[in-house]
Amino acid sequence: MRKLGVILMAAALLAAACGDDGPTRDPQGSIADTGAASVFSFRTGDCFDDPSGDQTEVAELSAVPCTEPHDNEIYFTFDLPDGDFPGQDSIVSSASDACLGEVFSAYVGIAYDQSALDVFPVTPTETSWAGGDRTVYCALYNLDLSKLTGSARGTGW
């Protein structure tokens, strides 16, 4: 994981206060319009742009149709086990390990170490964990930080 930072989800209360702030989707379930969306509304195959500035804790991300230039694409999601908050470093380490390997190659069609893409996890924070958040989103991006256009699914990038 060569990206400088990891995006952490903001408090579940913030996202809950926003209501159902999911992106607009077409009949196939793909994001249809660019716009802010709750981090909790993203799913595998969704594309989004980096937050502005140097934010690392966010409640919303800019959803982007994958057919348009975008920074990142979610290629895998999973839930961490219930229990006490294990600490941010532990979550990031576990999430980073889970985002590599077979899940990456199954989505992209090439092994991570042979790819022109890099990955990072979008993880729960201590506050969102207390609200029941356990979901990790594995996201990919171009190693050279250029925009992606189109989905990376099955491309062998």
Secondary structure by P-SEA (a helix, b strand, c coil): ccccbbbbbccaaaaaaacccccccccccccccbbbbbcccccccbbbbccccccccccccccccccccccccccccccccccccccaaaaaaaaaaaaccaaaaaaccccccccccccccccccaaaaaacccbbbbbbccccccccccccccccc
